[in-house]
Amino acid sequence: MVDLQGQYKKLKTEIDAEIQQVLDTSSYIKGPVVDAFAKDLENYLDVKHVIPCGNGTDALQVAMMALGLKPGDEVITTTFTFIATAEVIALLGLTPVLVDVLEDTMNIDPEAIRNAITTKTKAIVPVHLFGQCANMEEIMAIADEHDLFVIEDNAQAIGANYRFKNGSVKKAGTIGHIGCTSFFPSKNLGAFGDGGAIFTNDDIIAEQMRAVANHGMKVRYYHDYVGVNSRLDSIQAAILKVKLPHLDDFAKARNRAANYYNAAFASCDKITTPITASFTDHVFHQYTLVLNNVDRGGLQMHLNDKGIANAVYYPVPLHQQKAYRDSRYQDGAFPVAEKLAANVISLPMHTELTEEQLKYISDAVLGFVEN
């Protein structure tokens, strides 16, 4: 699904030199390169504060802890996402409130958010799924109306631009009160291990998050809050610092691949290709098709036989997961998410795809679907 080796080879000289510098200084935790990377990312995102942390799940947890959310508080999020989004809500004793998604973009439905708000609602966690932004202008309007926090789960859309109706533009993850991202190796900006970061323009929230991520300390050995231990190590920061200036070029390469796929599948009525909303860029963390009356399992076997990677993101919506079963949500409660879960398939998507590879993949898909 991702050619990490090919991308590394292109940047090998720079990456190896940065890693060697960390080894030479032996500054493995909270080294100067971590601060340098955070500053570079602040500049790229045009955001006041970037707090590096251990991974994307930690980013969500630190964000919610810093906001002072209490057990029983309700947090609204999408049922069609990776489990980490709801996992953190449940781990903190908060109540996950799940809502459906829009069929075209697969992102959270703002009207469903509005309908799910109660007196216990304290926050909304929109997920920028597969590489494009949810409708943040509408979501922020709802949040402002009800005095709610917004935490953007930006693990899949770092680098995407969001365009407001007044013509202004912001980066994904910098629109809500807090943005969270992951640097898992397969992400658009991926480390060579785990890593994550939290963004905010709010000075007070930033101070809280820095403390929470560092055992609740503002001053060493003086613990003002219950915190966690979540750090981005220096070697991963060094790698990310090299990769960050290439992030926009990575997105262009992914878009070229997506455009090839889109053209290849355009005339096939059994395949719906990804739709990009008018207010957002798409950085194609995943290239996800919706199949129409196609045997998905058979297609997967066909692709496997031809040596073509493929995956289903996600086969089971959160409300149907055993760990998150809830009497509030019966099967059929979220028809769009359930339909997508039964019919989506993702094809290889990364920066190193060649036209020859794209042709081989798309021909293989069409060879099965059209026969």
N, C-alpha and C positions, 0 to 999 in steps of 0.2 A: 504493500500500500504506500510505502514511503521509502525513498532511496537516500538514506542517511549517509551512506558511504560515499555516494557520488557528490553530495553537497560538501562533505568534509574535504574531499580531495581538492575541490576548487579553492577552498580557504585554508588548506593544510598549513602553508608556511606561516600565515598570520596566527592561526590558532595554536600551532605548536610553540611559537615564540611566546605567546601570552601565557600558556600553561607553564613553560619553562621558567618564566619570570616569577610565577607564583611559587614554583618549586625552589627557586634560588633564594627567595625571600623567606620561605617557610611561613608565610602569613596566610594560613589556610582558612581561618574563621574571622569574619569581620575585617578582612584585609582591605587595603586602600582600593583595590580593584572593584570591590563590592560597591563602595561609595561612588566610584567613577562611573560604573555601569548605571547605578540609580540616577545619577545626574544626567547621563546621556539619554536615559529613557524619559526622564522628566522633560528634557528639551524636545525630544521626538514627539511626545504626546501633548506637549504644551500644557502640562499639569504641574501644580506647585510641589506635590509630594509623591514620591515613589518609595514604598517600603518593601524591600526584597524579603522573601520568606521561603520556607522549605518546599512548598508545592502549592498547587492551585486550590486544593481542598483546605489546607491551612489558611490560605488567603481569605476564603469565605468565612472560616471559623473566627479568625482574628477580627475580621470586619464586624461580625455580629456581636462578638464579645465586647468590642470597643464601643459599640452603640448602646450598650447597657440593656440589651433585650433580656427579658425575664421569662422563666418557665411559664408556659401557658399563653404567651404572646403568639399571635398568628403571623405567619410569613407566607405570602402568596408567591407561588412559582409555577412553572410549567410542568405538566406530567410527561412531556416528551423531551427528555434530556438525559445526560449521564447521571448516575445515582448520586454523585458527590453533592449536587445542588441541594437535594432534599436531605441527604445524609447528615450534613452539618446542622441543619435546622433541628432534626430529631435528636442528635447527640447533645445539643445544648438544652434539651427539654422544651424547646419551642414547638409550636404546632404547625406542621406543613399544611398549607391549603393549596391544593392542586387545581389548575385550570387547563382548559384546552388550548390548542394552537390554531393558527390560521392555515388553511390547506395550501395556499400558494407559497408562502415563505417558510412554513413550518415553525415560525416563531410564535411566541406567546400572544394570545388574543387580548388586546387592551379592553375590549368590552367585557370579556370574561373576567378580567381583573376587577373591573368596576362592580360587577355583579357579586363578586366573592367577598367584598369588604364588609367587615363587621366592626363592632366597637372594640374587639380584641386585636384587630389588625394593626401591626406596627411597621411592617416593611414589605417591599416587593422585590423579588429577585428575578428580573428578566434575564434570559439566556440568549446570547447572540449566536444562534445555532448555525453550525456548518460554515460560518465565515461572513455572515451579514448581520447587520444590526436589527434588533427589534424596533418597533415604532416608539422611540424614546420620547419624542415630543409629546405624544399623546399620553404615554405612561407618566411622564413628569407632571403633566397637567393634572392627572388623576391623583398623583402623590401629593401635589401641592394643595389640592382641594380637600384632602383628608388628612393632611399633616403626617405623611408617611415617609420613612426612609426608603431610598432606592439603592440597591446594591447590584451593580451590573456583573453578571457572570460572563466575563470576556475571554474565557479560555480558548475560544475557537475563532475569535475575530480581531485579534490584535493587528493594528495597522489599518483597519477599515475606517473610512470617513463617513460621518453622519451629516446630512444636509438639512438644516432647519428651513421652515417656510419663509423666513426673513432673509434667506441666503447665507447665513452664517454656517460655518462648518466646524465640527469637533471630531476628535478621534473617539472611536468606540472605547468605552470604559472610563471616559472623562466627563460624562453627562450627568450621571446620578451622583449621589452623595459619596459613593465609594465604587471603585471598579476593581475587579479581581481577575488575575490571569494565571495561567500555568505555563511553565517552560518545559513540560514533558518533552522528551526528544522528538516525538512525531508532530509537535505543534509547529505552527508557521515560524515562530521564533523559539527554537528548541535548544535546550542544553544537551549535555552528554550524560545526564542523570536527572534527578528531580530538581525542581525549582519553581518558584512562583513570585508574584509581586502584587501589591495592593496600591491603588492610586486614589488620591483625593485632592481637592482644592481647599479643603477646610482645615485650618491650622489646628484647631482643637481636636478634631477627629484624628488627624495625623499623629498628634502627640500621644493620644490614647492607644492607637494601633501600634506605634513603635514600642510603647511600654508593654502592651499585652503580648506582643511577639517575643519579648525579651524577659520572660518570667515575671511580668508585671512590674518591672523596674524602670524608673526614670533615672535614679542614682544607684550606682552599683551597691548591691546587698541591702538596698532599702526597697521593699516590695509594697507598692501602694495598691496593687490590684492582683486578683487571681489571673495569672497569665499562662502562657505556654512557651515552649522552646521551639522557635521556628526560624531558621536562618538559611539564607542562600550562601553556599560555601564559595570560597574565592576562586576555585578552579572553574566552577560553573559560571560565575560572574565574568571571568576572563573570556570564556567561550562566547557567552552572550554579547559581550562588549564588541567582539569581532563581528558577530553576525548582524547586530542591530542596524548598522549602516546599509546592509543589503536587504533589509526587510521589504522595502517597497519593490525592489527588483524581484524578490521571491514572489510577491503578490502578482506582479506582471507575468511571471512565468506560469504561475498557477492559472491565471486568467487565459493565457494563450492555450493551455491544455483544455480548459473548460470550453473555450470557444470552438476548439476542434471537435470535442465530444458533442456539443450542441448542434453543430452543423451536420455531423454524422448521423445523429438521431432525429433530426428535424422532421423527416417525412414518415417516421414510424409512429403510428397512432397507438401502439402498445406501450410507448415510453413517454413519460412526461419529464422533461429536463428541468433543472433548477431555474426558478424565477427569482430575479433580483428586484427588490422593492425600489421605487423611484427615489427614496430618501437616503439610500445607503449604497456604498460600494460593497462588492463581494470579494473576499480574499481567499475563498475556496479552501478552507481547511479540509473539507470533504467535498467530493463531487457525488451527489446523491440523486439517483433516479427514483421515480415512482412508477412501478410497473402496473399495467392495466391488463388484467386477465392473462397473466403470465405465471407459469409455474416457477416461483422464485427458487425453491430448492433445486429444481432441475437445472435452472440457469447457473446456480452456484456450482453444482457438480460439473457442468459443462465448462465453466471458466477454470475450475480447479484442474480439470483434465488437460487444459491448454496452458497450465502454468501461470494463470492470471489471478493475482490476488483480488479478493473482494471481501466485503463485510456488510453486516446489517447494523446500522446505527439508527434506531435501537429496536430490538425485537420485542421488548415488553415495556409498555409505558409504566411510569412509577406507580400509578394507582393499582396496577395488576401485579406488582412485585410482592412476593410473599411477606417480606419485611415491612411493607408499607400498606398492606391491606387495611381498609378502614370501612366501617359500615356506612360512612357518608358517600362512598364511591363504589357503586356497583358496576359490573361489566356493562358497557354501553354508555356510561356516564360522560365519556369524552370521545365521541365518535370520530372526530378528525384524527386525533392521536392514535386511536386504535386502528383506523384504516391505514395510516402511514406505517405503523409498526408492522402491519401484515404485508406491506407492499414495497417498502423502500429497499434499495440496494446501493451500496457505494462502491465506486470503481477506484483504481489507483489514481492518486492525486498528489503530486509533489513537483519540486522545481526542476527535476532532471528528466522529465518525460520527453522522449523524442517523438517526432512525427511518425516514425516507423512503429514505435511502441503503441502510440495512440491509435494508429490504423489497425494494428493487430488486435488490440483490445476491443475497439468499437466493431470491427468486423466479426469478432467472436460473439459479441453480445447480439448483434443483428442476425447472425447465422442461426442462433437458437430461437430468438424471439419471433422471427419472421417465417420460421418453418413449422 
